[in-house]
């Protein structure tokens, strides 16, 4: 899996520390993927890339018997503290996943496999016949304010004018931005009756308890996400300049005491 070392190390720790903010950002489109599964009463559901378990708990609240799989021990520690599912530390592309499952769900975890056909073939081998599939994955970066707004604000300061997003198909947050890529991957992996719909929902951009919503959004941006990676190793002075630029932008997005940014994701459904 791409960035396995990061997820098992620094990235997993940072996400575990900022789990509430991440859930607010990923939650609106992620909920659409859960809704697409319909009635889950008594069904065994595999949550691929369950993270801190928020999605697993949401699935369980709909009556499912949930197995949440992730490779980050830090995130799984948080998930296990909160309960409501069986959590396993596993690379979903190759490790046993406790099947057979009646459904598979993944919120922003489908796009990081180095060999996606092999990974999703393995996941399909862990489900029962006619199992339901629901995957939520980001559309293009330019359509997601959590990525595009901070990068634009820091562009001149960090000289990011020539930075290009990794092409579709490269493991990463936007690796599945194009149906022309992800549909053949899933078909080759044996999934069928595929369909997809773009879901656009505003999401809160925040972390911490600062009373100023702009400051909460700035803190989140400096710690997690695409811009945070570009800031690694930068001087405190440069980071301060970026923070000031973010403040100037985020105030335009304040609503009801929070910064809201546009998000757009594909909800992909199918059968095993």
Backbone bond lengths (Angstrom), bond angles and torsions (degrees), N, CA, C in turn:
res aa  C-N    CA-C-N  psi(-1)  N-CA   C-N-CA  omega(-1)  CA-C   N-CA-C  phi
1 X - - - 1.469 - - 1.523 109.37 -
2 X 1.316 117.19 136.77 1.451 121.54 -179.31 1.516 111.64 -61.15
3 X 1.341 116.02 138.23 1.460 122.31 177.49 1.527 112.48 61.42
4 X 1.328 116.41 30.49 1.458 119.68 -179.52 1.516 111.48 -58.11
5 X 1.328 116.25 -42.83 1.469 119.68 -179.34 1.526 110.36 -62.25
6 X 1.342 117.38 -42.23 1.465 120.92 178.71 1.526 111.06 -62.05
7 X 1.337 116.21 -46.25 1.457 119.45 -177.78 1.520 111.60 -65.65
8 X 1.331 116.71 -34.54 1.457 119.40 178.50 1.526 111.65 -81.14
9 X 1.341 115.95 -8.38 1.455 120.21 -178.45 1.511 112.91 -121.67
10 X 1.341 116.31 -112.76 1.463 121.58 -169.55 1.523 113.64 -64.27
11 X 1.332 117.36 -40.98 1.469 119.22 -177.39 1.520 110.61 -67.32
12 X 1.338 116.29 -43.94 1.453 119.61 178.06 1.515 112.29 -60.16
13 X 1.337 116.28 -40.59 1.475 120.37 178.76 1.522 110.74 -64.76
14 X 1.326 117.31 -42.59 1.465 120.96 -178.61 1.524 110.52 -66.42
15 X 1.322 116.99 -42.11 1.461 119.95 178.35 1.520 110.89 -65.31
16 X 1.324 116.46 -38.18 1.468 119.08 178.54 1.522 110.54 -63.70
17 X 1.324 116.26 -35.87 1.467 120.86 -179.50 1.523 111.48 -73.21
18 X 1.329 117.16 -27.01 1.465 121.54 -175.68 1.531 111.12 -114.46
19 X 1.328 116.55 28.23 1.463 119.98 -170.77 1.527 112.58 -61.37
20 X 1.325 118.40 -37.98 1.466 119.54 -178.85 1.527 111.26 -64.29
21 X 1.333 116.53 -42.56 1.458 119.86 178.28 1.517 112.29 -64.96
22 X 1.332 116.23 -39.64 1.457 119.93 179.16 1.520 111.70 -66.26
23 X 1.323 116.42 -38.60 1.460 119.43 178.30 1.527 111.25 -63.84
24 X 1.327 116.84 -37.06 1.466 119.51 178.18 1.528 111.39 -67.15
25 X 1.342 116.07 -32.94 1.459 120.11 -179.94 1.528 111.77 -76.68
26 X 1.330 116.88 -45.51 1.462 121.29 -176.46 1.526 112.76 -85.29
27 X 1.325 116.33 -19.37 1.452 120.43 -171.64 1.520 116.52 -59.12
28 X 1.331 120.07 -47.78 1.471 119.46 -175.12 1.524 114.00 -57.92
29 X 1.330 117.95 -49.40 1.464 119.11 178.49 1.529 110.50 -73.75
30 X 1.330 116.68 -34.15 1.460 119.57 177.79 1.516 112.48 -61.48
31 X 1.317 116.55 -38.21 1.464 120.91 178.16 1.528 111.25 -61.50
32 X 1.332 115.94 -35.08 1.465 119.32 179.05 1.526 110.96 -62.56
33 X 1.328 116.31 -35.38 1.459 120.37 177.72 1.512 112.70 -68.58
34 X 1.336 116.78 -36.33 1.462 120.66 176.97 1.529 109.82 -67.89
35 X 1.321 115.74 -42.66 1.467 120.24 178.87 1.526 111.34 -59.56
36 X 1.331 116.77 -32.66 1.467 120.43 -177.55 1.523 112.55 -67.82
37 X 1.327 117.96 -18.42 1.464 121.15 179.79 1.528 112.63 -79.25
38 X 1.323 116.68 -15.19 1.461 119.97 178.00 1.515 113.00 70.23
39 X 1.326 116.65 -144.54 1.464 122.70 -176.30 1.532 109.98 -71.38
40 X 1.319 116.13 122.12 1.463 121.17 -178.04 1.533 112.35 -112.14
41 X 1.284 118.16 9.19 1.466 121.70 -175.14 1.525 111.24 -55.40
42 X 1.327 115.92 119.32 1.449 122.51 176.67 1.513 115.30 75.58
43 X 1.331 118.55 1.37 1.459 120.96 -178.61 1.531 111.01 -86.27
44 X 1.344 115.83 144.43 1.457 121.62 174.40 1.527 108.30 -86.30
45 X 1.322 116.60 119.52 1.461 121.38 -174.85 1.521 109.92 -119.47
46 X 1.319 116.43 132.20 1.460 123.13 174.48 1.523 108.70 -96.37
47 X 1.330 116.22 124.52 1.469 122.61 178.65 1.526 107.65 -104.36
48 X 1.327 116.43 102.56 1.467 122.22 -175.72 1.521 110.16 -83.47
49 X 1.338 116.20 121.75 1.458 120.50 -175.73 1.511 110.80 72.15
50 X 1.329 115.46 50.85 1.472 120.97 -171.55 1.515 113.25 -70.73
51 X 1.352 118.16 -16.01 1.454 120.05 179.46 1.515 112.33 58.83
52 X 1.323 116.08 -130.99 1.463 121.77 -177.94 1.522 112.92 -82.58
53 X 1.327 117.36 8.74 1.456 121.17 170.02 1.514 116.89 89.40
54 X 1.315 118.40 6.15 1.462 119.73 -179.19 1.526 111.21 -61.64
55 X 1.320 116.72 -43.88 1.457 119.72 179.75 1.527 110.80 -68.95
56 X 1.321 116.82 -36.54 1.473 119.72 178.16 1.525 110.55 -62.38
57 X 1.318 115.76 -41.01 1.470 119.18 178.88 1.529 110.73 -67.32
58 X 1.322 116.81 -36.94 1.470 120.05 178.38 1.526 110.69 -65.95
59 X 1.318 116.89 -38.74 1.459 120.83 176.81 1.528 110.56 -65.74
60 X 1.338 116.07 -42.03 1.462 120.41 179.14 1.523 111.21 -63.93
61 X 1.333 116.24 -34.72 1.468 120.22 179.57 1.520 111.37 -65.28
62 X 1.332 116.99 -19.83 1.464 121.39 177.75 1.531 111.30 -94.41
63 X 1.337 116.04 12.26 1.460 120.74 174.35 1.506 115.85 96.15
64 X 1.345 117.95 4.67 1.453 120.99 -177.78 1.524 111.81 -81.32
65 X 1.329 114.74 155.06 1.471 122.51 169.64 1.525 105.17 -100.18
66 X 1.325 117.41 110.10 1.464 121.22 -162.81 1.530 112.59 -109.11
67 X 1.325 114.94 136.09 1.460 122.83 166.93 1.516 107.47 -113.05
68 X 1.320 116.96 117.46 1.453 121.76 178.66 1.512 110.19 -101.46
69 X 1.337 117.54 127.50 1.465 122.29 -178.45 1.521 110.15 -117.76
70 X 1.329 116.11 134.87 1.464 121.32 177.16 1.521 108.22 -155.42
71 X 1.354 116.31 163.37 1.466 120.13 179.74 1.520 112.67 -103.67
72 X 1.326 117.86 -3.31 1.461 121.16 -179.15 1.519 110.83 -96.88
73 X 1.317 116.44 115.74 1.463 119.88 178.22 1.523 111.24 -66.39
74 X 1.322 117.06 -32.41 1.464 120.14 179.66 1.520 111.13 -65.63
75 X 1.325 116.53 -44.35 1.461 119.95 178.23 1.524 111.05 -67.43
76 X 1.323 117.04 -39.30 1.464 120.13 -179.97 1.521 111.62 -67.65
77 X 1.332 117.22 -31.33 1.471 119.46 175.49 1.524 110.41 -59.61
78 X 1.340 115.72 -43.17 1.465 120.09 178.26 1.524 109.75 -65.51
79 X 1.335 116.70 -43.16 1.467 120.77 -179.04 1.526 111.13 -60.41
80 X 1.320 116.48 -44.94 1.465 119.77 -177.45 1.520 112.30 -67.37
81 X 1.327 116.54 -32.67 1.460 119.50 176.38 1.524 110.73 -62.05
82 X 1.323 116.49 -34.33 1.462 121.44 -176.04 1.525 112.82 -90.02
83 X 1.334 116.96 -19.79 1.457 121.56 170.63 1.513 115.92 71.84
84 X 1.342 114.69 -155.83 1.471 125.88 176.91 1.526 114.18 74.75
85 X 1.346 118.87 7.18 1.462 120.92 177.47 1.521 108.54 -160.24
86 X 1.321 115.50 166.68 1.456 122.01 172.08 1.523 107.59 -93.23
87 X 1.318 117.56 116.44 1.458 120.79 -176.01 1.525 110.54 -106.23
88 X 1.336 115.53 132.68 1.458 120.56 179.48 1.518 109.96 -126.77
89 X 1.322 115.72 140.60 1.455 120.40 174.20 1.520 107.09 -86.61
90 X 1.320 116.78 112.84 1.455 120.43 -174.05 1.516 110.85 -157.31
91 X 1.318 115.75 147.24 1.456 122.40 167.58 1.518 105.84 -85.00
92 X 1.314 116.59 107.54 1.464 121.10 -173.58 1.517 113.01 -63.39
93 X 1.314 117.83 -14.06 1.459 120.11 -179.43 1.517 112.89 -78.73
94 X 1.345 117.92 -14.73 1.461 118.91 -173.68 1.518 114.72 -148.58
95 X 1.324 118.94 -27.25 1.459 121.70 -173.57 1.531 111.82 -81.23
96 X 1.343 117.37 156.75 1.467 120.07 173.15 1.531 110.39 -58.65
97 X 1.344 115.65 140.75 1.461 120.90 -173.95 1.531 112.87 -123.63
98 X 1.313 116.94 16.59 1.459 120.15 173.34 1.505 115.39 74.47
99 X 1.346 117.61 22.92 1.454 120.28 -178.27 1.520 113.21 -72.96
100 X 1.333 117.30 178.47 1.470 125.75 6.77 1.530 112.92 -83.10
101 X 1.326 115.51 142.08 1.456 122.51 178.80 1.532 110.02 -106.81
102 X 1.320 115.05 153.11 1.466 120.92 179.76 1.525 112.90 -88.07
103 X 1.327 116.24 -15.37 1.465 120.45 -179.37 1.512 108.89 -158.74
104 X 1.325 115.16 154.62 1.468 122.52 176.36 1.518 108.39 -126.74
105 X 1.325 115.23 134.37 1.468 121.24 177.32 1.528 107.83 -130.02
106 X 1.318 115.94 144.89 1.467 119.85 174.20 1.520 109.55 -149.58
107 X 1.334 115.63 124.71 1.461 121.60 176.24 1.522 108.94 -104.97
108 X 1.316 115.23 105.44 1.476 121.80 176.21 1.528 112.24 56.61
109 X 1.335 115.99 36.66 1.453 119.92 176.62 1.516 113.12 -123.45
110 X 1.339 116.89 -1.40 1.463 120.43 -174.31 1.520 113.10 -81.17
111 X 1.322 117.80 -16.85 1.459 121.47 -163.75 1.525 114.24 -96.94
112 X 1.337 117.51 5.23 1.461 119.85 -171.04 1.524 114.33 -108.46
113 X 1.330 117.87 3.41 1.458 119.90 -179.24 1.527 110.75 -78.88
114 X 1.345 116.09 135.71 1.463 120.09 177.99 1.528 111.59 -67.11
115 X 1.326 116.28 -36.75 1.468 121.71 177.32 1.525 107.18 -122.74
116 X 1.324 117.71 85.01 1.471 120.21 -172.46 1.523 113.92 -64.76
117 X 1.319 118.16 -33.75 1.461 119.30 179.05 1.521 110.02 -64.03
118 X 1.334 116.38 -46.95 1.463 120.08 178.58 1.523 110.79 -63.18
119 X 1.337 116.50 -41.11 1.467 120.60 -178.00 1.522 111.15 -63.37
120 X 1.337 116.11 -48.04 1.463 118.55 -176.57 1.527 111.96 -77.34
121 X 1.321 117.35 -19.32 1.467 120.13 169.34 1.523 109.83 -68.37
122 X 1.335 115.30 -43.17 1.467 119.62 178.45 1.525 110.68 -63.45
123 X 1.313 117.21 -44.18 1.468 120.44 179.27 1.525 110.18 -61.99
124 X 1.333 116.97 -39.79 1.468 119.88 178.93 1.526 110.91 -63.99
125 X 1.340 116.88 -31.69 1.467 119.75 179.09 1.525 112.03 -68.17
126 X 1.323 116.66 -12.33 1.460 121.87 -178.60 1.531 112.38 -99.63
127 X 1.339 117.37 10.25 1.464 119.78 -178.35 1.525 110.36 -119.82
128 X 1.326 115.45 161.03 1.457 121.90 176.44 1.531 110.10 -79.95
129 X 1.333 116.36 166.59 1.455 120.54 178.64 1.527 110.13 -61.70
130 X 1.321 115.59 136.59 1.473 123.51 179.85 1.529 112.90 67.88
131 X 1.326 117.33 20.89 1.464 120.45 176.69 1.526 110.14 -60.50
132 X 1.315 116.22 146.82 1.463 122.03 178.97 1.523 111.15 -84.06
133 X 1.297 115.73 146.01 1.464 122.76 178.15 1.514 109.87 -124.56
134 X 1.327 116.87 135.62 1.467 121.62 172.51 1.521 108.78 -142.94
135 X 1.312 115.91 117.36 1.463 123.15 -179.53 1.520 108.87 -120.87
136 X 1.311 116.19 133.02 1.460 121.92 173.48 1.533 107.45 -111.08
137 X 1.329 116.92 124.71 1.469 120.56 179.14 1.524 109.05 -143.02
138 X 1.311 115.80 149.16 1.458 120.78 -174.85 1.513 112.81 -66.45
139 X 1.308 115.54 142.86 1.464 122.04 165.04 1.535 107.51 -76.06
140 X 1.309 118.40 -167.35 1.461 121.96 -173.42 1.534 112.17 -61.53
141 X 1.331 115.48 152.46 1.463 121.57 -178.39 1.526 111.73 -57.51
142 X 1.326 117.09 -39.08 1.461 120.38 -177.38 1.522 112.24 -64.66
143 X 1.337 117.15 -18.31 1.456 121.91 179.76 1.525 112.77 -95.96
144 X 1.312 116.34 2.37 1.458 121.93 -179.18 1.521 110.40 -122.25
145 X 1.321 115.38 109.16 1.448 120.82 -174.95 1.512 114.32 -61.79
146 X 1.330 118.28 -27.95 1.468 120.12 179.33 1.530 111.54 -63.06
147 X 1.342 116.64 -24.65 1.460 121.14 178.29 1.521 111.90 -98.93
148 X 1.329 116.46 -48.74 1.463 120.04 -171.40 1.525 113.53 -73.45
149 X 1.330 117.72 -39.20 1.471 120.21 -175.83 1.525 111.87 -65.53
150 X 1.332 120.40 -51.05 1.468 119.88 178.21 1.527 113.09 -62.03
151 X 1.329 117.89 -41.24 1.458 119.50 -178.30 1.524 110.83 -64.63
152 X 1.320 117.68 -38.13 1.458 120.36 178.28 1.526 110.34 -67.05
153 X 1.329 116.73 -38.22 1.463 120.21 -178.92 1.523 111.77 -66.44
154 X 1.322 117.41 -30.46 1.473 121.21 -176.47 1.525 112.93 -99.83
155 X 1.319 116.59 0.43 1.464 120.71 -171.37 1.521 113.23 -55.84
156 X 1.331 117.35 -51.23 1.463 120.24 -177.13 1.518 111.57 -71.38
157 X 1.313 117.24 -38.65 1.462 120.94 -176.55 1.526 111.18 -65.83
158 X 1.318 116.92 -42.51 1.467 121.11 -177.22 1.530 112.61 -98.35
159 X 1.343 116.36 4.34 1.464 121.50 -179.49 1.531 110.82 54.63
160 X 1.324 114.46 56.77 1.457 121.21 -176.87 1.530 112.85 -99.65
161 X 1.327 116.78 18.26 1.461 120.37 -173.28 1.523 112.87 -60.44
162 X 1.315 116.74 -32.97 1.462 119.74 -175.76 1.526 113.00 -100.90
163 X 1.330 116.01 8.31 1.456 119.02 178.60 1.520 109.38 -72.71
164 X 1.311 116.00 129.60 1.458 121.02 179.54 1.526 109.97 -118.15
165 X 1.315 115.24 145.41 1.454 119.38 175.11 1.525 109.53 -67.60
166 X 1.319 115.03 146.39 1.458 119.02 174.85 1.524 108.88 -58.99
167 X 1.315 118.10 143.55 1.467 120.00 -177.93 1.520 111.99 -63.61
168 X 1.319 115.12 153.62 1.461 120.73 175.37 1.525 108.71 -54.54
169 X 1.318 115.95 137.50 1.459 121.14 -177.10 1.505 113.01 100.66
170 X 1.341 116.85 -16.14 1.455 120.89 174.71 1.518 108.63 -83.04
171 X 1.339 118.11 132.49 1.465 118.77 179.33 1.527 111.34 -55.03
172 X 1.326 116.79 129.35 1.451 122.22 -177.79 1.507 109.95 159.21
173 X 1.333 117.55 177.51 1.460 120.49 -173.72 1.523 114.70 -60.10
174 X 1.347 117.93 -28.45 1.466 120.10 -177.49 1.525 112.15 -112.78
175 X 1.321 115.68 20.03 1.455 120.49 -178.41 1.511 113.94 -65.13
176 X 1.357 116.54 -23.86 1.462 120.85 179.81 1.528 110.97 -112.36
177 X 1.308 117.52 32.94 1.461 120.71 -176.77 1.525 112.91 -71.53
178 X 1.324 118.23 -17.60 1.461 121.73 -174.50 1.533 109.95 -118.52
179 X 1.341 117.89 122.24 1.468 120.54 177.19 1.530 113.15 -57.55
180 X 1.341 116.86 -27.39 1.461 119.97 179.12 1.528 111.17 -64.35
181 X 1.331 116.28 -18.58 1.464 120.10 174.78 1.518 111.48 -94.40
182 X 1.349 117.45 -53.25 1.459 118.03 -169.99 1.527 113.68 -73.73
183 X 1.326 118.21 -28.32 1.468 119.44 -179.22 1.535 111.54 -64.08
184 X 1.337 119.43 -49.33 1.469 118.77 177.31 1.527 113.17 -62.89
185 X 1.335 116.96 -34.27 1.467 119.90 178.01 1.526 109.90 -58.77
186 X 1.314 116.65 -50.46 1.462 120.62 -177.57 1.527 111.34 -68.55
187 X 1.324 117.11 -36.90 1.463 119.95 178.06 1.528 110.72 -63.81
188 X 1.335 116.83 -44.15 1.458 120.77 178.98 1.531 111.14 -64.51
189 X 1.332 115.89 -28.67 1.455 120.56 179.07 1.530 112.03 -80.47
190 X 1.336 116.75 -3.03 1.448 120.31 174.91 1.510 116.12 99.36
191 X 1.337 118.07 3.42 1.459 120.56 176.67 1.524 108.75 -81.68
192 X 1.320 116.44 147.95 1.464 120.13 -174.17 1.526 110.97 -135.62
193 X 1.313 115.51 175.59 1.471 122.74 -179.51 1.530 111.02 52.40
194 X 1.307 115.33 42.84 1.462 119.94 -176.14 1.526 111.68 -75.89
195 X 1.314 115.34 142.38 1.462 121.96 170.45 1.518 107.41 -148.64
196 X 1.316 116.82 161.53 1.464 120.19 -178.68 1.523 109.83 -151.73
197 X 1.305 113.27 152.26 1.462 121.45 -178.96 1.516 108.90 -142.73
198 X 1.330 116.64 136.00 1.458 121.28 176.11 1.530 109.57 -81.57
199 X 1.315 116.01 128.65 1.466 121.96 -179.12 1.525 108.09 -116.52
200 X 1.327 116.21 126.09 1.463 122.05 178.50 1.519 109.08 -113.27
201 X 1.334 116.39 120.68 1.454 120.42 178.93 1.533 109.85 -144.09
202 X 1.340 117.99 133.59 1.467 119.25 174.77 1.519 109.96 -66.15
203 X 1.332 115.15 146.04 1.462 119.56 -178.79 1.524 110.01 -136.19
204 X 1.320 115.00 149.03 1.453 120.84 -178.45 1.533 110.23 -76.52
205 X 1.316 115.61 138.12 1.461 123.28 -179.53 1.523 106.97 -114.72
206 X 1.337 117.68 96.46 1.461 118.31 -169.78 1.511 111.72 -163.06
207 X 1.327 116.28 156.40 1.454 123.06 167.96 1.521 108.31 -161.45
208 X 1.309 115.60 157.49 1.458 119.45 177.74 1.506 113.32 80.72
209 X 1.337 115.20 -172.82 1.470 120.34 -175.12 1.517 113.33 -122.26
210 X 1.331 117.54 20.50 1.460 120.46 175.73 1.536 108.82 -61.22
211 X 1.327 118.57 133.36 1.472 119.87 -179.05 1.524 113.71 -65.96
212 X 1.334 117.26 -17.56 1.462 121.10 -179.13 1.533 108.98 -90.84
213 X 1.332 119.05 116.67 1.467 120.69 -178.17 1.524 113.54 -61.77
214 X 1.330 116.50 -31.50 1.461 119.77 178.31 1.521 110.24 -65.72
215 X 1.333 117.01 -42.92 1.459 120.56 179.77 1.533 111.13 -64.86
216 X 1.326 116.67 -35.12 1.467 119.53 177.42 1.530 110.15 -65.32
217 X 1.321 116.40 -40.06 1.460 120.46 179.11 1.529 111.29 -67.56
218 X 1.320 116.59 -39.55 1.465 120.91 178.10 1.527 109.95 -63.16
219 X 1.326 117.24 -46.34 1.460 120.54 179.61 1.516 111.17 -57.98
220 X 1.321 116.25 -44.20 1.456 120.59 179.33 1.533 110.51 -60.29
221 X 1.317 116.91 -47.15 1.460 122.19 -175.65 1.517 112.17 -64.25
222 X 1.316 117.14 -37.65 1.466 121.00 -178.44 1.523 112.54 -73.22
223 X 1.325 117.03 -17.40 1.468 120.50 -174.85 1.522 114.05 -106.37
224 X 1.332 117.40 -31.81 1.470 120.74 -172.58 1.528 109.65 -134.22
225 X 1.331 116.55 138.08 1.451 119.75 172.07 1.517 114.08 114.04
226 X 1.327 114.94 -171.19 1.463 121.61 -173.36 1.520 111.93 -65.26
227 X 1.338 117.22 -47.15 1.457 119.33 -179.88 1.531 110.92 -63.50
228 X 1.316 117.55 -37.48 1.467 120.65 179.53 1.521 111.30 -56.80
229 X 1.319 116.58 -36.16 1.468 119.79 178.61 1.529 111.00 -66.23
230 X 1.323 116.22 -38.71 1.466 119.47 179.26 1.534 111.67 -70.65
231 X 1.313 116.64 -18.56 1.467 119.94 -178.60 1.529 112.99 -90.85
232 X 1.319 117.31 -6.18 1.463 119.69 -179.85 1.528 110.29 -60.68
233 X 1.322 115.51 128.45 1.459 120.71 178.27 1.515 115.19 81.64
234 X 1.330 117.57 -2.04 1.462 120.34 179.92 1.530 109.91 -78.05
235 X 1.314 115.68 156.68 1.465 121.29 -177.38 1.517 111.23 -70.74
236 X 1.331 117.30 155.99 1.468 120.32 175.54 1.523 112.56 -56.91
237 X 1.336 116.45 -35.37 1.465 120.03 -179.64 1.532 111.05 -65.18
238 X 1.326 115.67 -42.15 1.457 119.31 -179.73 1.531 110.62 -69.24
239 X 1.316 115.86 -39.58 1.464 119.53 177.80 1.529 110.49 -62.49
240 X 1.335 116.38 -37.41 1.463 120.26 179.18 1.527 110.94 -65.70
241 X 1.327 116.97 -38.34 1.468 120.20 177.22 1.531 110.87 -63.57
242 X 1.326 115.56 -42.25 1.462 119.34 178.61 1.527 110.16 -63.90
243 X 1.327 116.57 -42.52 1.463 120.56 179.37 1.517 111.23 -59.28
244 X 1.328 117.04 -41.80 1.468 120.43 179.53 1.521 111.26 -65.61
245 X 1.340 116.79 -38.24 1.455 120.21 178.06 1.534 110.39 -65.73
246 X 1.336 116.76 -39.93 1.461 120.70 177.72 1.527 111.01 -62.59
247 X 1.325 116.54 -40.79 1.473 119.61 178.72 1.527 110.64 -59.17
248 X 1.338 115.57 -41.27 1.453 119.36 -179.16 1.515 113.74 -64.58
249 X 1.342 116.07 -25.57 1.462 120.77 -179.12 1.518 111.56 -91.50
250 X 1.319 117.16 -44.94 1.463 121.07 -171.98 1.533 113.57 -64.70
251 X 1.335 117.53 -26.84 1.464 118.06 -178.13 1.524 111.38 -62.21
252 X 1.352 116.96 -22.20 1.463 121.02 178.88 1.535 111.92 -72.85
253 X 1.315 115.67 -15.56 1.466 120.00 -174.77 1.522 113.06 -109.30
254 X 1.334 117.13 11.99 1.462 120.60 -179.42 1.523 110.15 -77.56
255 X 1.327 114.67 131.48 1.461 121.54 177.04 1.528 107.99 -151.82
256 X 1.317 116.36 128.82 1.469 121.01 179.26 1.530 111.67 54.07
257 X 1.332 116.29 46.56 1.458 123.17 175.44 1.529 112.99 63.19
258 X 1.315 117.23 33.08 1.464 120.66 175.24 1.525 108.80 -156.50
259 X 1.326 115.66 155.07 1.458 121.07 173.00 1.524 108.12 -89.06
260 X 1.335 115.61 124.50 1.459 121.42 177.92 1.529 108.61 -114.54
261 X 1.331 115.65 134.70 1.459 120.50 178.00 1.530 109.17 -121.79
262 X 1.330 117.41 152.01 1.467 119.56 177.38 1.518 111.07 -71.38
263 X 1.317 116.80 139.03 1.464 121.45 172.66 1.521 108.71 -129.64
264 X 1.328 115.70 149.39 1.462 121.48 179.69 1.518 108.73 -143.58
265 X 1.306 116.01 127.11 1.455 121.09 -177.41 1.515 111.12 -140.16
266 X 1.331 115.43 155.14 1.453 121.18 171.45 1.519 109.44 -86.24
267 X 1.320 116.51 136.06 1.460 121.57 167.55 1.528 105.87 -108.11
268 X 1.320 115.53 111.56 1.463 122.66 -175.61 1.521 108.59 -104.06
269 X 1.299 117.17 128.73 1.465 120.64 177.76 1.526 110.03 -123.51
270 X 1.318 115.54 156.70 1.453 120.06 179.79 1.514 110.96 -174.07
271 X 1.338 114.85 -170.62 1.468 122.00 -179.39 1.528 109.68 -129.97
272 X 1.349 114.06 148.08 1.450 119.40 178.49 1.524 112.20 -86.98
